Amino acid sequence: MSELFNPSFGQMLNRARVLAGRTQQEIAAASKVSFARIRQFESGFSEPTLEEKEAILAALVTDLVRLDEPASNGNGDRGVIELVRSYRRLEPAAQTSLRQFLKAAAPRSTQRSDA
């Protein structure tokens, strides 16, 4: 029962991946982390390195942000606007899962001490 309140990185990866509608193979290809490693993380057999976490996070976020689109207001904020809109369209449970995943994936030096 405690895993519901303190999920592992692998559990959060699985939730975020499923919510994004991506397969393990797609995340592996987009992140350049092997399919076997993605499967190991989600199964709880292995913990990713910081570099692997960052690559996986980037692969998941890529679906939400289109950085190659021209800025809507001339100063490059379109990607951020699209990210916020995409986040707001998620169900509350999906928002919570995404926040947990992002917190777990963030480098320790960037995590707030009050979080």
Residue pairs with C-beta under 8 A, 6 or more apart in sequence:
3 11
7 15
7 100
8 44
9 41
9 47
9 48
9 53
9 104
9 105
10 40
10 41
10 42
10 43
10 44
11 42
11 44
12 97
12 100
12 101
12 104
13 27
13 38
13 41
13 42
13 56
13 101
14 42
15 97
15 101
16 60
16 97
16 98
16 101
17 23
17 24
17 27
17 42
17 60
19 90
19 94
19 97
19 98
20 60
20 63
22 30
22 59
22 60
22 63
24 35
24 38
24 39
24 42
25 35
27 33
27 38
27 56
27 59
27 60
28 34
28 35
28 37
28 38
30 59
30 62
31 38
31 52
31 55
31 56
31 58
31 59
32 55
33 48
33 52
33 55
33 56
37 46
37 48
37 52
38 56
40 46
41 47
41 48
41 52
41 56
48 56
50 107
53 104
53 105
54 105
54 107
56 105
57 101
57 102
57 105
60 101
61 83
64 82
64 83
64 86
64 87
65 79
65 80
65 82
65 83
65 86
66 78
66 79
66 82
67 79
69 78
69 79
69 82
70 78
71 77
71 78
72 78
72 81
87 95
87 98
90 98
103 111
103 115
